[in-house]
Amino acid sequence: MPPRPMAQAMLFEDAESTPLPRLPQDVQMQLLQQMVQWMQIVALAINKEAPDEQDHR
């Protein structure tokens, strides 16, 4: 078995180029809005867990 980086490169180099499907504009917008909401929730969770820098006196 080839080393991992070489095996990964072979996966991408050997793959046929298949065009990606295009989603309808309304579906794209809905997915974008959901992604933004998810990112906001993740950011809030990260900020909630992060200790306040001013506490390190």
Summary of the structure (lengths in Angstrom):
residues: 57
radius of gyration: 20.7
end to end distance: 52.7
largest distance: 57.0
contacts: 79
relative contact order: 0.06
helix: 68%
strand: 0%
